[in-house]
Amino acid sequence: MASVAGPGSADPLLAELRRWFEPLLDLAPHTRRGINGNVLLNVEDDARDDVGVLIDFLAGEVREWKNEPVVHRIDVERALVESLIERHM
């Protein structure tokens, strides 16, 4: 597994997920309270560094993961995430 991209990585995938997820988080206060913590979406890529995307359900934010504690971790291939973004599924 490649290392998770560090601060300042500015991966465009992170910006796309932020634009997509944050409005959904705004609409889901009950779900946010139910999860009640951080979820790490570890986007894996053999060709480059992995991207750690933190979905902060308490704050309703999506940002780069900086080793904060998480309640759930999801490992997923980058190609799948890019396909879902492209098709907005």
C-alpha positions as CSV (number, residue, x, y, z in Angstrom):
1,M,0.0,0.0,0.0
2,A,1.3,3.5,-0.9
3,S,1.6,6.1,1.8
4,V,-1.3,8.4,2.4
5,A,-0.8,11.8,0.8
6,G,0.4,14.4,3.3
7,P,-0.5,18.0,4.0
8,G,-0.7,20.2,0.9
9,S,-1.4,17.3,-1.4
10,A,-4.3,19.2,-3.0
11,D,-5.6,16.1,-4.7
12,P,-8.5,17.1,-7.0
13,L,-10.4,14.0,-5.8
14,L,-10.7,15.6,-2.3
15,A,-12.2,18.8,-3.7
16,E,-14.7,16.8,-5.8
17,L,-15.8,14.7,-2.8
18,R,-16.1,17.9,-0.7
19,R,-18.4,19.5,-3.3
20,W,-20.5,16.4,-3.5
21,F,-20.7,15.3,0.2
22,E,-20.9,18.5,2.2
23,P,-24.4,19.5,0.8
24,L,-25.6,16.0,1.6
25,L,-24.2,16.3,5.2
26,D,-26.1,19.5,5.6
27,L,-29.3,17.7,4.8
28,A,-28.7,14.8,7.2
29,P,-28.4,16.0,10.8
30,H,-29.9,12.8,12.2
31,T,-27.4,10.6,10.3
32,R,-24.6,12.9,11.4
33,R,-25.5,12.5,15.0
34,G,-25.9,8.8,14.6
35,I,-22.4,8.3,13.2
36,N,-21.1,10.8,15.7
37,G,-17.5,10.9,14.6
38,N,-15.0,10.8,11.8
39,V,-15.0,8.3,8.9
40,L,-11.8,7.8,6.9
41,L,-12.2,7.1,3.2
42,N,-8.8,5.7,2.3
43,V,-8.6,6.0,-1.5
44,E,-6.0,3.5,-2.6
45,D,-3.9,4.0,-5.8
46,D,-0.9,1.8,-6.7
47,A,0.4,4.4,-9.1
48,R,0.6,7.3,-6.6
49,D,0.1,8.1,-2.9
50,D,-3.2,7.0,-1.3
51,V,-5.5,9.9,-0.4
52,G,-7.0,10.0,3.1
53,V,-10.4,11.7,2.9
54,L,-11.9,12.5,6.3
55,I,-15.7,12.8,6.5
56,D,-16.3,14.7,9.8
57,F,-19.9,13.9,10.6
58,L,-19.8,16.1,13.7
59,A,-18.8,19.3,11.8
60,G,-20.4,18.3,8.5
61,E,-17.1,18.7,6.7
62,V,-15.0,16.8,4.2
63,R,-11.2,17.4,4.4
64,E,-7.8,15.8,4.1
65,W,-7.2,13.2,6.9
66,K,-4.4,14.3,9.2
67,N,-4.2,11.3,11.5
68,E,-7.3,12.3,13.5
69,P,-9.1,9.4,15.2
70,V,-11.8,7.7,13.3
71,V,-14.8,5.6,14.1
72,H,-14.9,3.9,10.7
73,R,-12.3,3.3,8.0
74,I,-13.3,2.4,4.4
75,D,-10.5,1.3,2.0
76,V,-11.5,1.7,-1.7
77,E,-9.7,1.8,-5.0
78,R,-9.3,5.2,-6.6
79,A,-10.7,4.1,-9.9
80,L,-14.0,3.2,-8.3
81,V,-14.3,6.6,-6.5
82,E,-13.4,8.4,-9.7
83,S,-16.1,6.4,-11.6
84,L,-18.7,7.2,-9.0
85,I,-17.8,10.9,-9.1
86,E,-17.9,11.0,-12.9
87,R,-21.4,9.3,-12.9
88,H,-22.4,11.2,-9.7
89,M,-23.8,8.0,-8.1
